[in-house]
Amino acid sequence: MKQFLLTGVFALLAIVGYAWPVYIHLNTGETQDVLVAGKTYQIKLHKVSYTREPNNRKPASIGAQTFKEAQVVLSVNGATVTLLQRPYEMPVVFKGLRLYVENTREWVKKAGKFQAIEYFPKEAKIAICQEGKPWGPEDMHFPLLKYRWRSSMYNNTWGSLVPGRSVYYHHGEDYGLMYDKFDIQAPLGGVVTTSPFPNGDGQSNGLIVACADDFSYRISHMNTGSIKAIAAKGLTVRGGQVLAQSGRTFQGAEKMGNPHLHMNFIYKGEAVSTYPFIVEAYLRDYPDNVLAVAGGYVTMMAGEEVELDAIRTVVRDGYKIAEYAWELPDGKIIKKAKTKVRFDKPGNYTVALHVKTDKGDEDRDFLKVYVFNPQKENNDYLGVFYHFPVRDIKAGDEVNIWRTSGFKIPVTIDFGDDSAPVRAKVKTPHTYKKPGIYTVTFTSVTPSERPTTEKIKIVVEK
């Protein structure tokens, strides 16, 4: 139950029934008594180690490495568990708790100035909640209406290395989407403390809403004209209320070549991972029973092996994964959740993950594999592609595929059905004759003469 008392531009908020994760900072060898749902647990940090991968994304970084994952060894009341910090990881159930690595010291130090975390006093930050309980408020909404999980080729999540010529790790969620097409709703009710309404903020149009319990969220990149008057500074918004539409505003102009919605959370003055909150919110708002997770991006040197790992795939309670299948660029299918494959030639490759539940639900996701030449950076770029609509598509409906950047390189689109491939335009319409999940493939040979491929999924419903 929520109550909002508004006086001028200030508000007093009282919320009953919200349960937040418990956040603790630990050094190696340190033990803390942690109270969770009325019970005390002894949590000890034993060890933190890191796995890195090569990153030749710009000339200055030839031979450099960036973080792939951190292995964090904890004990709960004397029982030991190894947790992973890596993109798209969900909390792990252990000894009556759900445990999650928020961040580690070395990862924070290398995050870059763009999304730096200023306060990180110890070696690791751990989030904890009771087993069987939601990760935060049960009435938190997913921020986008009529969206579909991983429907875009552009996605960033908490802790992920953002692909590009700058090196930084993301602190929040980025959902790639076509601008001016999607309604953005308030995940929770609260008071607007910062707003770009009505004239924009000259930057990314960041809108901040303060909720109860010293929690706030920020959304950004909306176009100024789409931001509603209800989102003006000092006003109270309800959870689920539409605040704006998707946009592409950056540095005060509608110019982003990779349009997306950015969202980040602050709890008690500290940045906290958005991912577990938002996954659970998505499952509350949408009927999908399985969310395929291929892992985002990996980088490697030519001739090396890379591990394909699908175990981060999310399945709704009451469902189980019956089949994992990796489709490699050469068409080979590997029906395992985890496997290793070798890439001998530099290039930008995409590996498809197909998952199916025991009740017949299916989903797809795509792992982007950047294979580097030891002497040269990898700067091949086809552009960014989106489609709209992404939900409620029926056989016979027109779907438009949009290209928002990278226009100098000719790109071919294979729609994944029996139709002939076509040359990509800024807007390319297509109609599917049958229901199904289609893999749309974008290919080209770039000026470096390395193969470059991108993929998205389009779901045509029955």
C-alpha positions, 0 to 999 in steps of 0.5 A: 500500500502506498501513500503520497503527501505532496507539499509544494515540490516536496513529498513525504512517502510511506510504503508498507510491505516493500522488502529490499535486498540487503547490501553488504561490503566485505573484504577478503577474510571478513565475516559479517552477521547479516539479518535477513527476514528476521534471521541472522546469517554469518557471511564470510568472503574468502576469495575474489579472482578474475578472468579476462579476455582480449580487447583490441577495439581501438589502436591504443588497446592492442594487447589489452584485456578487459573483464569477463567474470569474477569468481567470488567465494563466500561462505554462509554459516560455514558452507561455501559457495562460489558466485560469479560476477558477470553480465546477465547473472541472476541471484543464486539460491544457497542455504535459504538465501538468494545471493548476488555479486553486485560488484568487485573492487577491480571491476569498479576501478576499471569501470571508466569515468563515464559510469564511475562508482565513487563509493566502494570501500571494500573488495566486494559488494554482495546483495542478499534476500530470502529464498522464495522472495522477490528481488525488491517490490512485487509491484515494480513494472518493466519500463517499456510497454509492448516490448519483447525480451532481447528483440534488439541487437543493442543491449547492455546490462549491469557490469557489461563491457559496452561495445565501442571504441571507449572502454567502460562497464555499464551500470544500468540497463540499455534496451535497444528500440526504435525511437518514437515507437514505445511507451515508457511507464513508471516502474514504481510510483514516486516524486519526480525530482529531476525532469527534462520537461518541458524544454529538455536538459541539453544532455540525455533527458534524464528523468529521476523519480524518488520512491520510498525507502531511499530508492530512486530510478533514472530513465533517459534518452527520451525525445523532449517532445514526447515527455508528458507534463505529468513527469514535470519536476515536483509531481507525483507519478503512479507506478505504470503511468506512461511518462514518455516515448522511446527516443534517441536524445544525446548531448541535447540533440536527437542524434543517437545512432543506437537509440535505446532506453537507459535505466539505472537505480540508486538505493540508499545513496549507492548505485545498485544492479538493475538486472535482477529487479528488471527480469522479475518485473518483465516476468510479471508484466509479460506472459513469456515463460522463458528468456533466452540469454546467450551472454551478450558479447565476448572477445577473443583472439583468432585461433582461440576457443570461446565457451558458449554458456546458456545457463543464464537463461531465465525460466519461469517457476514451474517450467524447465529447460528441455533443450539448449541448441547453439547454432554456429556461423557455419550452420553446425548445431550443438545441443548443449547448454555449455560448449567450447568452439574455436574461431580461426579467422578474425571477424565479427560473428554471431552465434544463435542460441535456441532454447525450449521448455518442457512445455513447448515454449521457445526463445532465441538470443544471440551471442556477439563474438569479436575475433581479433587480429593480434596486430590490428584493432577490430573496427568493423561496423555494419550499423544498428538494426531494429524492427517494429512492432516487436510484439503481437505480430501476426502472419500477414502483418507488415514488420519494418526493419530499421537501420539507424547507423552505418549507412556507408557499408552495403548490407544484405538482409536474410529474413529467415523465411523462404523469401529472397535476401534484399539490400538493407534500406533505412526502412525495409518492410517485410511480411511473414506468411506463417507464425514462428520465431524467425532469425533475421541475418544482416551480412556484409564484407567490410573494408577490412575484408573480414566477415561481419554478421548481425542477427535479431529475432522476430516473433510472429505469434499464432 
